[in-house]
Amino acid sequence: MGEDQNQRNCGGIILSIVIAILIFGFLILIHEFGHYIMARTFKVGIKEFAIGMGPKLISKTSKKTGIAYSLRAIPIGGFVSMDGEDEENESENSLNKKPIWQRFFIMVAGSVMNLLCGFILVGILVGMMANSLGNTTVSKLSENYEAVEGGLQVGDKIISINGENVHTAYDLSYTMFRDGKKSNTVVVERNGKKITLKGVEFYETLKDEEGKEYQSLTFYVEKEKFGVGVFFKHTFNRSFTTVEMIWESVIDLVSGKYGLDQMSGPVGITSEIGKAAKSGDGGVSLINLTAVIALNLGVMNLLPLPALDGGRILFLIIEAIRRKPLKREVEGYIHFAGMILLLLLMVIISCKDIIKLF
């Protein structure tokens, strides 16, 4: 019996790793394809299009273009190696000889592809959740909350919470989770008029049959009838809210609100992918997590850090201000140092994630 359980656990771990590799491989392929197709559009010479890092497993060079298409051993990352990217190159087809605006589009294209991919996945997710999409109109109050004077009423359309506008049940729940306090200021639309409510509580403490305390919502919202307009509203809103969530998480990390112990690397994400794959909800959790990862890659790669696309865009801005570029060798060394630091950070976070598994 114990041996069968161990085999099932081992099989689950292997399946999680395989799914994670496929998801990351696909998202990296999409990202690098963005750089690739934009570079080809502006006729930049390309030496290699690679998925993964480290030693080459498979590589084939096109006789027509001379571009090497490679699959490398470590299934993390990838790159498009362009002429004149980190070194001086006098060829008219080298990256360093192209106008700044063309280089900007080449650098930003990878993140745009990830954001677009995330948006499409969110659209698929919204379609799968068609029967459970909610708006911000209160449909029901808890028994205890019904007696609260000056609070929410059935039929109230919640417009904002503590100054943050809300449009759907998704960003309503996110705003409540992030900014919801014991006492909240809520603006609602009631009978065609806007009303400001003070001291609104979103959660109440109840006890179960065993006497254990738990938190319960004080109100519930209406479900929406699915249609084309509702589909696009929820797709745009959920995508925007997810990007906002990612950006605010970065700010919280930089400000010290969250520490490294609350970050997840490839190991932690693989674990979450495994849980999502086994959730039994018809793929909703897995698609949702993949969409979040895609949007996360799009946002994170635009951060102005060396080795990331945002770092290269920062150097383009500096070049535009100075009216001349930094030496390619110097910029290359800075990006190399940034890559080493990012890899070191990834190793530290991965070690932390592995420790958490035991």
C-alpha positions as CSV (number, residue, x, y, z in Angstrom):
1,M,0.0,0.0,0.0
2,G,2.8,2.4,1.0
3,E,4.7,1.5,-2.2
4,D,1.7,2.2,-4.4
5,Q,1.3,5.6,-2.7
6,N,5.0,6.4,-3.3
7,Q,4.6,5.5,-6.9
8,R,1.5,7.7,-7.3
9,N,3.4,10.6,-5.6
10,C,6.4,10.1,-7.8
11,G,4.1,9.9,-10.9
12,G,2.4,13.2,-9.8
13,I,5.8,14.9,-9.4
14,I,6.9,13.8,-12.8
15,L,3.6,14.9,-14.4
16,S,3.9,18.3,-12.6
17,I,7.5,18.8,-14.0
18,V,6.4,17.8,-17.5
19,I,3.5,20.1,-17.5
20,A,5.6,22.9,-16.1
21,I,8.3,22.4,-18.8
22,L,5.6,22.5,-21.5
23,I,4.1,25.7,-20.1
24,F,7.3,27.5,-19.6
25,G,8.7,26.2,-22.9
26,F,5.6,27.5,-24.7
27,L,5.6,30.9,-23.0
28,I,9.3,31.3,-23.7
29,L,8.8,30.3,-27.3
30,I,6.1,33.0,-27.6
31,H,8.3,35.6,-26.0
32,E,11.4,34.9,-28.1
33,F,9.2,34.6,-31.3
34,G,8.1,38.2,-30.6
35,H,11.8,39.4,-30.6
36,Y,12.5,37.2,-33.6
37,I,9.6,38.3,-35.8
38,M,10.2,42.0,-35.1
39,A,14.0,41.6,-35.8
40,R,13.2,39.9,-39.1
41,T,10.7,42.7,-39.9
42,F,13.5,45.3,-39.5
43,K,16.0,43.0,-41.3
44,V,18.3,42.5,-38.3
45,G,20.8,39.7,-38.7
46,I,20.0,36.8,-36.4
47,K,22.6,34.2,-35.4
48,E,20.5,31.9,-33.2
49,F,17.0,31.3,-32.0
50,A,17.2,29.2,-28.9
51,I,14.7,27.7,-26.4
52,G,16.4,26.9,-23.1
53,M,19.8,27.6,-21.8
54,G,23.1,25.7,-21.5
55,P,24.5,23.1,-23.9
56,K,22.7,22.5,-27.2
57,L,20.6,19.3,-27.5
58,I,19.4,19.9,-31.0
59,S,20.4,22.6,-33.5
60,K,19.6,23.1,-37.1
61,T,20.9,25.9,-39.3
62,S,18.8,27.2,-42.1
63,K,20.6,27.2,-45.5
64,K,18.5,30.1,-46.7
65,T,19.0,32.5,-43.7
66,G,22.0,31.1,-41.8
67,I,20.0,31.2,-38.6
68,A,20.6,28.4,-36.1
69,Y,17.4,27.1,-34.4
70,S,18.4,25.3,-31.2
71,L,16.9,23.5,-28.2
72,R,19.2,23.7,-25.2
73,A,19.5,21.4,-22.1
74,I,18.2,23.6,-19.3
75,P,14.4,24.2,-19.9
76,I,14.5,27.7,-18.4
77,G,14.8,30.8,-20.5
78,G,15.7,31.2,-24.1
79,F,17.1,33.9,-26.4
80,V,17.4,35.4,-29.9
81,S,21.1,36.2,-30.6
82,M,21.3,39.2,-33.0
83,D,24.2,40.7,-34.8
84,G,25.4,43.8,-32.9
85,E,23.4,43.1,-29.8
86,D,26.3,43.1,-27.3
87,E,29.2,44.0,-29.6
88,E,30.1,46.6,-32.2
89,N,29.2,45.5,-35.7
90,E,29.5,47.6,-38.8
91,S,27.0,45.6,-40.9
92,E,24.0,47.5,-42.0
93,N,21.9,44.6,-40.7
94,S,23.3,44.6,-37.2
95,L,21.1,45.7,-34.3
96,N,23.4,48.5,-33.2
97,K,23.0,50.2,-36.6
98,K,19.2,50.3,-36.5
99,P,17.3,53.4,-35.4
100,I,16.4,53.6,-31.7
101,W,12.7,53.3,-32.5
102,Q,13.2,50.0,-34.3
103,R,15.4,48.6,-31.5
104,F,12.7,49.7,-29.0
105,F,10.0,47.7,-30.9
106,I,12.4,44.7,-31.1
107,M,13.1,44.8,-27.3
108,V,9.4,45.3,-26.3
109,A,8.0,42.7,-28.7
110,G,8.7,39.7,-26.4
111,S,6.8,41.1,-23.5
112,V,3.9,42.2,-25.8
113,M,3.6,38.6,-27.0
114,N,3.4,37.3,-23.4
115,L,0.8,39.9,-22.5
116,L,-1.2,39.1,-25.6
117,C,-0.9,35.4,-24.8
118,G,-2.1,36.0,-21.2
119,F,-5.0,38.1,-22.5
120,I,-6.1,35.2,-24.9
121,L,-5.8,32.7,-22.0
122,V,-7.9,35.0,-19.8
123,G,-10.5,35.1,-22.6
124,I,-10.6,31.3,-22.7
125,L,-10.9,31.2,-18.9
126,V,-13.8,33.7,-18.9
127,G,-15.6,31.6,-21.6
128,M,-15.2,28.5,-19.4
129,M,-16.6,30.4,-16.4
130,A,-19.5,31.9,-18.3
131,N,-22.1,30.7,-15.8
132,S,-20.3,32.1,-12.7
133,L,-19.3,35.6,-13.7
134,G,-20.5,38.3,-11.3
135,N,-20.9,42.0,-11.3
136,T,-20.7,44.4,-8.3
137,T,-24.4,44.7,-7.5
138,V,-25.3,43.3,-4.1
139,S,-27.8,40.4,-4.3
140,K,-27.8,39.1,-0.7
141,L,-26.7,40.1,2.7
142,S,-25.7,37.9,5.6
143,E,-28.3,37.5,8.4
144,N,-26.2,39.5,10.8
145,Y,-25.4,42.2,8.4
146,E,-29.1,42.9,7.4
147,A,-29.6,44.6,10.7
148,V,-26.7,47.1,10.2
149,E,-28.0,50.6,9.6
150,G,-26.3,52.8,7.1
151,G,-24.6,49.9,5.4
152,L,-24.9,48.0,2.1
153,Q,-28.4,47.2,0.9
154,V,-29.6,44.6,-1.6
155,G,-29.5,46.3,-5.1
156,D,-26.6,48.6,-4.3
157,K,-24.1,48.7,-7.1
158,I,-20.6,49.0,-5.6
159,I,-18.5,51.6,-7.5
160,S,-15.4,52.0,-5.4
161,I,-13.7,50.7,-2.2
162,N,-11.4,53.1,-0.3
163,G,-11.0,55.1,-3.5
164,E,-10.3,52.1,-5.8
165,N,-12.8,51.7,-8.6
166,V,-14.3,48.2,-9.1
167,H,-16.2,46.9,-12.2
168,T,-16.6,43.1,-11.8
169,A,-16.8,40.6,-9.0
170,Y,-13.2,39.6,-9.8
171,D,-11.6,43.0,-9.1
172,L,-14.1,43.6,-6.3
173,S,-12.8,40.5,-4.6
174,Y,-9.1,41.4,-5.3
175,T,-9.7,45.0,-3.9
176,M,-11.4,43.6,-0.8
177,F,-8.5,41.1,-0.2
178,R,-5.8,43.7,-0.7
179,D,-7.3,46.9,0.7
180,G,-10.2,45.6,2.7
181,K,-10.0,46.8,6.3
182,K,-12.2,46.4,9.4
183,S,-13.8,49.7,8.4
184,N,-14.1,50.7,4.8
185,T,-15.4,53.6,2.7
186,V,-17.6,52.3,-0.1
187,V,-19.3,54.4,-2.8
188,V,-22.4,52.7,-4.2
189,E,-25.1,53.6,-6.7
190,R,-28.5,53.3,-5.1
191,N,-31.7,54.3,-6.9
192,G,-29.7,56.3,-9.5
193,K,-27.8,58.3,-6.9
194,K,-24.2,57.9,-5.6
195,I,-24.0,57.3,-1.9
196,T,-20.8,57.1,0.3
197,L,-21.0,54.6,3.1
198,K,-18.6,54.8,6.0
199,G,-17.4,51.9,8.2
200,V,-18.5,49.1,5.9
201,E,-17.3,45.6,6.9
202,F,-16.7,42.9,4.3
203,Y,-16.1,40.0,6.6
204,E,-17.7,38.7,9.8
205,T,-16.4,36.1,12.3
206,L,-18.6,33.0,12.7
207,K,-18.3,29.7,14.4
208,D,-18.8,26.2,12.9
209,E,-20.4,23.3,14.7
210,E,-17.2,22.5,16.5
211,G,-16.9,26.0,17.8
212,K,-14.0,27.0,15.5
213,E,-14.0,30.5,14.2
214,Y,-13.9,31.3,10.5
215,Q,-14.3,34.4,8.3
216,S,-17.4,34.8,6.1
217,L,-18.5,37.4,3.6
218,T,-21.2,39.9,4.7
219,F,-22.6,40.2,1.2
220,Y,-22.9,38.5,-2.2
221,V,-23.2,39.9,-5.7
222,E,-25.3,39.1,-8.7
223,K,-24.3,36.8,-11.5
224,E,-24.3,38.3,-15.0
225,K,-26.0,36.9,-18.1
226,F,-23.2,35.8,-20.5
227,G,-22.9,37.6,-23.8
228,V,-20.4,39.2,-26.1
229,G,-20.3,42.4,-24.2
230,V,-20.0,40.6,-20.8
231,F,-17.2,38.4,-22.3
232,F,-15.0,41.3,-23.4
233,K,-15.7,43.3,-20.2
234,H,-14.6,40.5,-18.0
235,T,-11.6,39.5,-20.2
236,F,-10.3,43.1,-20.2
237,N,-11.0,43.7,-16.6
238,R,-9.5,40.4,-15.4
239,S,-6.4,40.9,-17.5
240,F,-5.9,44.4,-16.3
241,T,-6.5,43.5,-12.6
242,T,-4.0,40.6,-12.9
243,V,-1.4,43.0,-14.3
244,E,-2.2,45.4,-11.6
245,M,-1.8,42.6,-9.0
246,I,1.6,41.7,-10.4
247,W,2.8,45.3,-10.5
248,E,1.6,45.9,-6.9
249,S,3.4,42.7,-5.8
250,V,6.7,44.1,-7.3
251,I,6.2,47.3,-5.4
252,D,5.4,45.5,-2.2
253,L,8.6,43.4,-2.6
254,V,10.8,46.5,-3.2
255,S,9.2,48.4,-0.3
256,G,9.9,45.5,2.0
257,K,6.2,44.6,2.7
258,Y,7.0,41.1,1.4
259,G,10.3,39.2,1.7
260,L,12.1,36.6,-0.4
261,D,10.4,33.9,1.6
262,Q,7.1,34.9,-0.1
263,M,8.5,34.7,-3.6
264,S,8.3,31.5,-5.7
265,G,10.8,30.3,-8.3
266,P,10.6,27.5,-10.8
267,V,10.3,24.8,-8.1
268,G,7.5,26.6,-6.3
269,I,5.6,27.4,-9.5
270,T,6.0,23.7,-10.6
271,S,4.4,22.6,-7.4
272,E,1.5,25.0,-7.9
273,I,1.1,23.8,-11.5
274,G,0.9,20.3,-10.2
275,K,-1.9,21.3,-7.7
276,A,-3.8,23.1,-10.5
277,A,-3.5,20.1,-12.8
278,K,-5.0,17.8,-10.2
279,S,-7.7,20.2,-9.0
280,G,-10.5,18.4,-11.0
281,D,-12.1,21.6,-12.2
282,G,-11.9,20.9,-15.9
283,G,-8.6,22.8,-16.4
284,V,-9.9,26.1,-15.1
285,S,-7.2,26.4,-12.4
286,L,-4.4,25.3,-14.8
287,I,-5.4,27.9,-17.5
288,N,-5.8,30.6,-14.8
289,L,-2.3,29.9,-13.5
290,T,-0.8,29.8,-17.0
291,A,-2.5,33.1,-17.8
292,V,-1.0,34.6,-14.6
293,I,2.5,33.3,-15.5
294,A,2.2,34.7,-19.0
295,L,1.2,38.1,-17.8
296,N,3.8,38.0,-15.1
297,L,6.5,37.3,-17.7
298,G,5.3,40.2,-19.8
299,V,5.4,42.6,-16.9
300,M,8.6,41.4,-15.2
301,N,10.6,41.5,-18.4
302,L,9.8,45.2,-18.8
303,L,11.4,46.0,-15.4
304,P,14.5,48.3,-16.0
305,L,17.0,45.7,-14.8
306,P,20.2,44.5,-16.5
307,A,19.7,41.3,-18.6
308,L,16.0,41.9,-18.9
309,D,14.3,43.5,-21.9
310,G,13.4,46.5,-19.7
311,G,17.1,47.0,-19.0
312,R,17.9,47.1,-22.7
313,I,15.1,49.6,-23.2
314,L,16.6,51.7,-20.4
315,F,19.9,51.8,-22.3
316,L,18.0,52.9,-25.4
317,I,16.4,55.8,-23.4
318,I,19.9,56.7,-22.1
319,E,21.2,56.6,-25.7
320,A,18.4,58.8,-26.9
321,I,19.2,61.4,-24.2
322,R,23.0,61.3,-24.7
323,R,22.6,61.1,-28.5
324,K,25.2,58.4,-28.5
325,P,25.3,54.8,-27.2
326,L,27.4,53.4,-24.5
327,K,30.1,51.0,-25.7
328,R,28.5,47.7,-26.6
329,E,31.2,45.9,-24.6
330,V,30.3,47.9,-21.4
331,E,26.6,47.3,-21.9
332,G,27.3,43.6,-22.5
333,Y,29.3,43.3,-19.2
334,I,26.4,45.1,-17.3
335,H,23.8,42.7,-18.8
336,F,26.1,39.7,-18.0
337,A,26.5,40.8,-14.4
338,G,22.7,41.2,-14.2
339,M,22.2,37.7,-15.6
340,I,24.5,36.3,-12.9
341,L,22.6,38.1,-10.2
342,L,19.3,37.0,-11.5
343,L,20.5,33.3,-11.7
344,L,21.8,33.6,-8.2
345,L,18.5,34.9,-7.0
346,M,16.7,32.1,-8.8
347,V,19.0,29.5,-7.1
348,I,18.3,31.1,-3.6
349,I,14.5,31.1,-4.2
350,S,14.6,27.5,-5.6
351,C,16.5,26.3,-2.6
352,K,13.8,27.9,-0.4
353,D,11.0,26.3,-2.4
354,I,12.7,22.9,-2.1
355,I,13.0,23.2,1.7
356,K,9.3,24.0,1.9
357,L,8.5,20.7,0.2
358,F,9.9,18.8,3.1
